[in-house]
């Protein structure tokens, strides 16, 4: 029996990277998972298959999280398939890096729309069901750059800092309905993006991480799963750093 | 068949745990029936389910009393 036997989850942006690992981990521990994706249908179907192979159930659902109508359709499809929504993991995110002086308005808007407004829309849409259930757990993916800032990412940092504030407010608003809302803030995680960095940049990065290594998507998924588990019932409004000790 | 007022009253009694005799048309959810803002949001949600209708956020903000709810629903249903 997994920790999440009988539970149902929506993971946004679950076709790749950290979202993929979260969806697979939840599925492997027994949760039925709605695997949301924006563009990569095949990748999403792959995640669905992995979860089914692990003995649980899943389906892929296309939705742009910054579009309220598409979000509603995603929630409706999940209710139709699963009949409840116990967990929401707001993971979908994009980057459009540029120096502030060079950043175009649409680069700003795109990132705020997906990374911040998307969290608002998905949370709002799912809350109705969770309030009825008198139970629910929401985990938002933030980032340590939302805490400490990062040159070249004004849009992304503003969105992630916004997610942390949104997490705290949502936690306060929904606490009386037995819904917890927390954030996980990853540090440097091994992804296609970090793999492509030059060696000296990597060495410099490692110097700022007390644990002396990059994190993995599994490290982040583990923290998300903890916050969704019954072990975290008394935790809400928190931002858990998964960053090897970078920010204390 | 129950009237709109009777059905609204039942939802309010269930949701807010108040006595049926307190649920008068002029009763304000917040001031008279002890509801907080979130209770009112939930109440509107349950009225939507009870009457199988959608109440927009803008309209929901105008519903402050039992009578407001009944009037709104009667207008929508008819």
Interface residues (C-beta under 8 A of the other chain):
Chain A: X128 X131 X132 X173 X176 X177
Chain B: X38 X42 X45
